[in-house]
Amino acid sequence: MKKKAEKVTQAEELRTQLANVSTVILSTFQGITVEQDTKLRRSVEAAGGHYQVVKNTIAERAAAGTPAEPLLKGLKGTNSIAFTKTDPVALAKILTKVSKDVPAFKFRAGWVEGRVISIQEINQLALLPSREEILSKVMFLLHAPAQRLATTLAALPRNLAVVTSEAVKANKFGSGGDEPAPQTAQ
């Protein structure tokens, strides 16, 4: 059993982490194998998040005074939390994949950007495009009008050259009218 000083230290460390997060997802882990748990931790850490099994009293003490307090208040049963400072969609995607692969892993609730969300909302969050996908789409949309403008401006001299070339071939330049241009003696 942990000593009281260890529990206080653990609660303080968790409080420090929870004070700066944008997303917390509460889940149950009972029945997950060590191998599945290790794989889950590595996946969450690769996405810039953190996953840990928490004792209910430690989680509640750690959450006191943080934005995640409503989510971690009055916990019952076995709980684990995953949290991130960055992309909530990436975390939700990883945890949703794990919940499909490991039936013992179940969502309880979540907290994203200041509000508690339901299990259904966690699943909907996982369906959204990732931050990188959204940024690439925005960059494409910002780049497209400039690219079209550049293409249009480049087409003006090219089209003028083509029209001039065709007029010369048709012998339209020269005398200034409908009469043919004078021929030079050879």
Summary of the structure (lengths in Angstrom):
residues: 186
radius of gyration: 32.1
end to end distance: 112.5
largest distance: 113.4
contacts: 495
relative contact order: 0.13
helix: 53%
strand: 15%
